[in-house]
Amino acid sequence: MAFYDELAAVADELLTEFGAPAVLTRVTPGAYDPTTGGTTGDVTTTWTGTGAKFGYEQDAIDGTLIRQGDQRVYLSTSGIVNPQTGDTLTIGGIVYNVVASRPLQPALVSVLFEVQVRGVLP
C-alpha cells in the first residue's frame, strides 16, 4: 500500500515541522516477588517521536470518557509505537497519562496515532 505509506511520511513531515517532540514512556512490571507482594525489576522503555496537541471541542467533553482538560495528540508513527492506557506521554515539557489511543490505519497501514491524554496531578 504505497499510497498509505506516503501518507504516513507526509503526516510525519507535517508533525515534525509544526508539532513538538514527544516522548512515550512505558513501564513493564517485573517478576512477582511473593516475599514483598510486589514486583521486582520493572523495565522502563521510551520512544521518541513528534506530535501535535489539541484541546477537545466543548461538545465532546462528557465528563466521563472525555473530561475537562483532556487533550488530543496526533502522534507520528515514525520511531514510536501505539501508546497504551497506562503509558505516559511527554509533549511540550508536560507529562500526560495516556487514557486511550487508536491508530488511523487505512488498509492496515498506520498513518498516525490519535491519543487521548490527561494531565498528571502533581
Rosetta blueprint (number, residue, H / E / L):
1 M L
2 A H
3 F H
4 Y H
5 D H
6 E H
7 L H
8 A H
9 A H
10 V H
11 A H
12 D H
13 E H
14 L H
15 L H
16 T H
17 E H
18 F H
19 G L
20 A E
21 P E
22 A E
23 V E
24 L E
25 T E
26 R E
27 V E
28 T E
29 P L
30 G L
31 A E
32 Y E
33 D E
34 P L
35 T L
36 T L
37 G L
38 G E
39 T E
40 T E
41 G L
42 D L
43 V E
44 T E
45 T E
46 T E
47 W E
48 T E
49 G E
50 T E
51 G E
52 A E
53 K E
54 F E
55 G E
56 Y L
57 E L
58 Q H
59 D H
60 A H
61 I L
62 D L
63 G L
64 T L
65 L L
66 I L
67 R L
68 Q L
69 G L
70 D L
71 Q E
72 R E
73 V E
74 Y E
75 L E
76 S E
77 T L
78 S L
79 G L
80 I L
81 V L
82 N L
83 P L
84 Q L
85 T L
86 G L
87 D L
88 T E
89 L E
90 T E
91 I E
92 G L
93 G L
94 I E
95 V E
96 Y E
97 N E
98 V E
99 V E
100 A E
101 S E
102 R E
103 P E
104 L E
105 Q L
106 P H
107 A H
108 L H
109 V L
110 S L
111 V L
112 L E
113 F E
114 E E
115 V E
116 Q E
117 V E
118 R E
119 G E
120 V L
121 L L
122 P L
